[in-house]
């Protein structure tokens, strides 16, 4: 059982790190491909991240630091206000309003912001496409994306939903890379600190939101990427070995794990394993009581049934056992499949990619160092998640390591490697 649990955890961790890596890679490619298109003489666009101070290249260092701190403070305050408003609306069950608002937000991001990036790519690479075709493609892309992320009652493949979640992160991160350098760094640090407080503080808005959703057994009213395990816990949907070999040790362990996990909490797993048995394994005490209480005719009838079962092939007996237990475990298996998986907020995708995109404006060595730092921080966060078993902020460790590796690589490693390479001391 330990091997199967470790295997499922590894699959889920890879299911989180893979889309994060893809998101960061595509943001780096966008930054490289569109860097020559964006002119530095163009005045930057004023957004929610630079409401107070609009950084100019001619400003002094003290002005940039002071202005970037004010921008980060205002941006964090806006996010906190919006999050508390989200908590209030969710507390009073305005779920339809929240869902419609998120649909509109996704439509705006995919249509307006994604359309702007699409037009920039068309101009950069001189792609021959007319306006009508471009509009039709963009409209279909946007509508399919909104339906894939927020559709209810429509059989949408989970892979398509995950792809659009990653695309949303790429589009937003590509827009954030247009911020000035000082504003970007102060914003990343401020958001990491806010994430730490909002998730772990007793009155943090994200902590309250997670607790409300957990008490109601409902999904979080936010854009969340869910990495579901690829190994199915449902014997009816698994491979032929699990489907036919329904009484093998692996499937018995999976059944016991599923029933115990659904009925136990943090410390009760081992105790429930000792007290309960799987539906595939007969209970010895109940069988002994039954054999004592039955009459003579019932014993003859029971003996006849057992003889008939011995005459049948093991395969047919296993399939009949699976057929008998299928109606009993159908709803439980479906519910278990739809609730498992590590969930990562879309904001984590965005700001991981913003850090790597900012590093891509310097050199590839810094990009590689920041990527390793972010992935290492995410791995540490997932390890802590398995230890504490409650919602944890995913930004602080990764952002701290990423910023530290960025400046260490840019200040120390890059001059050393370039100097030794140009002087033929290292190849």
For each residue, the residues with C-beta under 8 A, 3 or more apart:
1: 4 5 253 256 257
2: 5 6
3: 6 7
4: 1 7 8 250 253 254 257
5: 1 2 8 9 257
6: 2 3 9 10
7: 3 4 10 11 231
8: 4 5 11 12 229 231
9: 5 6 12 13 386
10: 6 7 13 14
11: 7 8 14 15 229 230 231
12: 8 9 15 16 227 228 229 341 342
13: 9 10 16 17 342 379 382
14: 10 11 17 18
15: 11 12 18 19 227 228 229 230 341 342
16: 12 13 19 20 225 227 342 344 378 382
17: 13 14 20 21 375 378 379
18: 14 15 21 22
19: 15 16 22 23 162 165 166 225 227 349
20: 16 17 23 24 344 348 349 352 374 375 378
21: 17 18 24 25 371 375
22: 18 19 25 26 166
23: 19 20 26 27 166 169 170 173 349 352 353
24: 20 21 27 28 352 353 356 357 371 374
25: 21 22 28 29
26: 22 23 29 30 166 170
27: 23 24 30 31 170 173 174 177 353 354 356 357 360
28: 24 25 31 32 356 357 360 367
29: 25 26 32 33
30: 26 27 33 34 117 170 174 357
31: 27 28 34 35 174 177 357 360 361
32: 28 29 35 360
33: 29 30 37 121 124 125
34: 30 31 37 38 117 120 121 124 174
35: 31 32 38 361
36: 124
37: 33 34 120 123 124
38: 34 35 42 178
39: 42
40: 57
41:
42: 38 39
43: 54
44: 50 54 55 178 179 180
45: 178
46: 50 51 54
47: 50 51 175 179
48: 51 75 78
49: 71 75 176 179 183 187
50: 44 46 47 53 54 55 71 179 180 183
51: 46 47 48 71 74 75
52: 67 70 71 74
53: 50 66 67 68 70 71 183
54: 43 44 46 50 67
55: 44 50 59 64 67 68 180 181 182 183
56: 59
57: 40
58:
59: 55 56 63 64 67
60: 63 64
61: 64 65
62: 65 66
63: 59 60 66 67
64: 55 59 60 61 67 68 180 182
65: 61 62 68 69 182 186
66: 53 62 63 69 70
67: 52 53 54 55 59 63 64 70 71 182 183
68: 53 55 64 65 71 72 180 182 183 185 186 187
69: 65 66 72 73 186
70: 52 53 66 67 73 74
71: 49 50 51 52 53 67 68 74 75 183 186 187
72: 68 69 75 76 183 186 187 189 190 191
73: 69 70 76 77 190
74: 51 52 70 71 77 78
75: 48 49 51 71 72 78 79 187 190 191
76: 72 73 79 80 190 191 194
77: 73 74 80 81
78: 48 74 75 81 82
79: 75 76 82 83 191 194
80: 76 77 83 84 194 198 205
81: 77 78 84 85
82: 78 79 85 86
83: 79 80 86 87 198 205 206 209
84: 80 81 87 88 205
85: 81 82 88 89
86: 82 83 89 90 98 205 209 221 222
87: 83 84 90 91 205 208 209 212
88: 84 85 91 92
89: 85 86 92 94 97 98
90: 86 87 93 94 95 98 209 212 213 221
91: 87 88 212
92: 88 89
93: 90
94: 89 90 97 98
95: 90 98 99 221
96: 99 100
97: 89 94 100 101
98: 86 89 90 94 95 101 102 221
99: 95 96 102 103 150 221
100: 96 97 103 104
101: 97 98 104 105
102: 98 99 105 106 150 221 222 223
103: 99 100 106 107 146 150
104: 100 101 107 108
105: 101 102 108 109
106: 102 103 109 110 145 146 149 150 168 223
107: 103 104 110 111 142 146
108: 104 105 111 112 113
109: 105 106 112 113 114 168 171 172
110: 106 107 113 114 141 142 145 146 164 167 168 171
111: 107 108 114 115 138 139 142
112: 108 109 115 116
113: 108 109 110 116 117 171 172 175
114: 109 110 111 117 118 138 141 142 167 171
115: 111 112 118 119 138
116: 112 113 119 120
117: 30 34 113 114 120 121 171 174 175
118: 114 115 121 122 134 138
119: 115 116 122 123 134
120: 34 37 116 117 123 124
121: 33 34 117 118 124 125 127
122: 118 119 125 126 127 129 134
123: 37 119 120 126
124: 33 34 36 37 120 121
125: 33 121 122
126: 122 123
127: 121 122
128:
129: 122 133 134
130: 133 134
131: 134 135
132: 135 136
133: 129 130 136 137
134: 118 119 122 129 130 131 137 138
135: 131 132 138 139
136: 132 133 139 140
137: 133 134 140 141
138: 111 114 115 118 134 135 141 142
139: 111 135 136 142 143
140: 136 137 143 144
141: 110 114 137 138 144 145
142: 107 110 111 114 138 139 145 146
143: 139 140 146 147
144: 140 141 147 148 164
145: 106 110 141 142 148 149 164 167 168
146: 103 106 107 110 142 143 149 150
147: 143 144 150 151 154 156
148: 144 145 151 156 160 161 163 164
149: 106 145 146 161 164 165 168 223
150: 99 102 103 106 146 147
151: 147 148 154 156
152:
153:
154: 147 151
155:
156: 147 148 151 160 161
157: 160 161
158: 161 162 228
159: 162 163
160: 148 156 157 163 164
161: 148 149 156 157 158 164 165
162: 19 158 159 165 166 225 226
163: 148 159 160 166 167
164: 110 144 145 148 149 160 161 167 168
165: 19 149 161 162 168 169 223 225 346 349
166: 19 22 23 26 162 163 169 170 225 349
167: 110 114 145 163 164 170 171
168: 106 109 110 145 149 164 165 171 172 223 346
169: 23 165 166 172 173 225 346 349 350 353
170: 23 26 27 30 166 167 173 174 353
171: 109 110 113 114 117 167 168 174 175
172: 109 113 168 169 175 176 346 350
173: 23 27 169 170 176 177 349 350 351 352 353 354 357
174: 27 30 31 34 117 170 171 177 178 353 357
175: 47 113 117 171 172 178
176: 49 172 173 179 184 350 351 354 357
177: 27 31 173 174 184 354 357 358 361
178: 38 44 45 174 175
179: 44 47 49 50 176 183 184 187
180: 44 50 55 64 68 183 184
181: 55 184 185 358
182: 55 64 65 67 68 185 186
183: 49 50 53 55 67 68 71 72 179 180 186 187
184: 176 177 179 180 181 187 188 354 358
185: 68 181 182 188 189 358 403
186: 65 68 69 71 72 182 183 189 190
187: 49 68 71 72 75 179 183 184 190 191
188: 184 185 191 192 351 354 355 399 403
189: 72 185 186 192 193 399 403
190: 72 73 75 76 186 187 193 194
191: 72 75 76 79 187 188 194 195 347 351 395 399
192: 188 189 195 196 393 395 396 399 400
193: 189 190 196 197 396
194: 76 79 80 190 191 197 198
195: 191 192 198 199 206 347 393 394 395 396
196: 192 193 199 200 393 395 396
197: 193 194 200 201 204
198: 80 83 194 195 201 204 205 206 207 393
199: 195 196 204 206 207 210 391 392 393
200: 196 197 204 207 392 393
201: 197 198 204 207
202: 207
203: 207 208
204: 197 198 199 200 201 207 208
205: 80 83 84 86 87 198 208 209
206: 83 195 198 199 209 210 391 393
207: 198 199 200 201 202 203 204 210 211 391
208: 87 203 204 205 211 212
209: 83 86 87 90 205 206 212 213 220 221 222
210: 199 206 207 213 214 220 391
211: 207 208 214 215
212: 87 90 91 208 209 215 216
213: 90 209 210 216 218 219 220 221
214: 210 211 217
215: 211 212
216: 212 213
217: 214
218: 213
219: 213 224
220: 209 210 213 224 343
221: 86 90 95 98 99 102 209 213
222: 86 102 209 345 346
223: 102 106 149 165 168 345 346
224: 219 220 343 344 345 346
225: 16 19 162 165 166 169 343 344 345 346 349
226: 162 341 342 343
227: 12 15 16 19 341 342 343 344
228: 12 15 158 337 340 341
229: 8 11 12 15 232 233 340 341
230: 11 15
231: 7 8 11 238
232: 229 237 238 337
233: 229 254 258 333 336 337 340
234: 237 238 333 334 336 337
235: 238 242 243 246 251 254 322
236: 243 322 326 333
237: 232 234
238: 231 232 234 235 241 242 243
239: 242 243
240: 243 244
241: 238 244 245 248
242: 235 238 239 245 246 248 250 251 254
243: 235 236 238 239 240 246 322
244: 240 241 315 318 319
245: 241 242 248 250 251 318
246: 235 242 243 251 280 318 321 322
247: 251 252 280 318 321
248: 241 242 245 251 252
249: 252 253
250: 4 242 245 253 254
251: 235 242 245 246 247 248 254 255 280
252: 247 248 249 255 256 278 280 281
253: 1 4 249 250 256 257
254: 4 233 235 242 250 251 257 258
255: 251 252 258 259 278 279 280
256: 1 252 253 259 260 273 276 277 278
257: 1 4 5 253 254 260 261
258: 233 254 255 261 262 332 333 336
259: 255 256 262 263 272 276 278 279
260: 256 257 263 264 268 269 272 273 276
261: 257 258 264 269
262: 258 259 332 336
263: 259 260 272 276
264: 260 261 268 269 271 272
265: 268
266: 389
267: 271
268: 260 264 265 271 272
269: 260 261 264 272 273
270: 273 274
271: 264 267 268 274 275
272: 259 260 263 264 268 269 275 276
273: 256 260 269 270 276
274: 270 271
275: 271 272
276: 256 259 260 263 272 273
277: 256 281 282 283
278: 252 255 256 259 281
279: 255 259 325 328 329
280: 246 247 251 252 255 321 325
281: 252 277 278
282: 277 286 287
283: 277 286 287
284: 287 288
285: 288 289
286: 282 283 289 290
287: 282 283 284 290 291
288: 284 285 291 292
289: 285 286 292 293
290: 286 287 293 294
291: 287 288 294 299
292: 288 289
293: 289 290
294: 290 291 298 299 302
295: 298 299
296: 299 300
297: 300 301
298: 294 295 301 302
299: 291 294 295 296 302 303
300: 296 297 303 304
301: 297 298 304 305
302: 294 298 299 305 306
303: 299 300 306 307
304: 300 301 307 308
305: 301 302 308 309
306: 302 303 309 310
307: 303 304 310 311
308: 304 305 311 312
309: 305 306 312 317
310: 306 307
311: 307 308
312: 308 309 316 317
313: 316 317
314: 317 318
315: 244 318 319
316: 312 313 319 320
317: 309 312 313 314 320 321
318: 244 245 246 247 314 315 321 322
319: 244 315 316 322 323
320: 316 317 323 324
321: 246 247 280 317 318 324 325
322: 235 236 243 246 318 319 325 326
323: 319 320 326
324: 320 321 328
325: 279 280 321 322 328 329
326: 236 322 323 329 330
327: 330
328: 279 324 325 332
329: 279 325 326 332 333
330: 326 327 333 334
331: 334 335
332: 258 262 328 329 335 336
333: 233 234 236 258 329 330 336 337
334: 234 330 331 337 338
335: 331 332 338 339
336: 233 234 258 262 332 333 339 340
337: 228 232 233 234 333 334 340
338: 334 335
339: 335 336
340: 228 229 233 336 337
341: 12 15 226 227 228 229
342: 12 13 15 16 226 227 382 385
343: 220 224 225 226 227
344: 16 20 224 225 227 348 349 394
345: 222 223 224 225 348 349 394
346: 165 168 169 172 222 223 224 225 349 350
347: 191 195 350 351 395
348: 20 344 345 351 352 394 395 398
349: 19 20 23 165 166 169 173 225 344 345 346 352 353
350: 169 172 173 176 346 347 353 354
351: 173 176 188 191 347 348 354 355 395 399
352: 20 23 24 173 348 349 355 356 374 378 398 402
353: 23 24 27 169 170 173 174 349 350 356 357
354: 27 173 176 177 184 188 350 351 357 358
355: 188 351 352 358 359 370 374 399 402 403 406
356: 24 27 28 352 353 359 360 367 370 371 374 402
357: 24 27 28 30 31 173 174 176 177 353 354 360 361
358: 177 181 184 185 354 355 361 362 406
359: 355 356 362 366 367 369 370 406
360: 27 28 31 32 356 357 364 366 367
361: 31 35 177 357 358
362: 358 359 366 410
363: 366 367 414
364: 360 367 368
365: 368 369 409 413 414 417
366: 359 360 362 363 369 370 406 409 410 414
367: 28 356 359 360 363 364 370 371
368: 364 365 371 372
369: 359 365 366 372 373 405 406 408 409 413
370: 355 356 359 366 367 373 374 402 405 406 409
371: 21 24 356 367 368 374 375
372: 368 369 375 376 405
373: 369 370 376 377 398 401 402 404 405 406
374: 20 24 352 355 356 370 371 377 378 398 399 401 402
375: 17 20 21 371 372 378 379 398
376: 372 373 379 380 398 401
377: 373 374 380 381 397 398 399 400 401 402
378: 16 17 20 352 374 375 381 382 394 397 398
379: 13 17 375 376 382 383
380: 376 377 383 384 397
381: 377 378 384 385 392 393 394 397 398
382: 13 16 342 378 379 385 386
383: 379 380 386 387
384: 380 381 387 388 392
385: 342 381 382 388 389 392
386: 9 382 383 389
387: 383 384
388: 384 385 392
389: 266 385 386
390:
391: 199 206 207 210
392: 199 200 381 384 385 388
393: 192 195 196 198 199 200 206 381 396
394: 195 344 345 348 378 381 398
395: 191 192 195 196 347 348 351 398 399
396: 192 193 195 196 393 399 400
397: 377 378 380 381 400 401
398: 348 352 373 374 375 376 377 378 381 394 395 401 402
399: 188 189 191 192 351 355 374 377 395 396 402 403
400: 192 377 396 397 403 404
401: 373 374 376 377 397 398 404 405
402: 352 355 356 370 373 374 377 398 399 405 406
403: 185 188 189 355 399 400 406 407
404: 373 400 401 407 408
405: 369 370 372 373 401 402 408 409
406: 355 358 359 366 369 370 373 402 403 409 410
407: 403 404 410 411
408: 369 404 405 411 412 413
409: 365 366 369 370 405 406 412 413 414
410: 362 366 406 407 413 414
411: 407 408 414 415
412: 408 409 415 416
413: 365 369 408 409 410 416 417
414: 363 365 366 409 410 411 417 418
415: 411 412 418 419
416: 412 413 419 420
417: 365 413 414 420 421 426
418: 414 415 421 422
419: 415 416 422 423
420: 416 417 423 425 426
421: 417 418 424 425 426 427
422: 418 419
423: 419 420
424: 421 427
425: 420 421
426: 417 420 421
427: 421 424
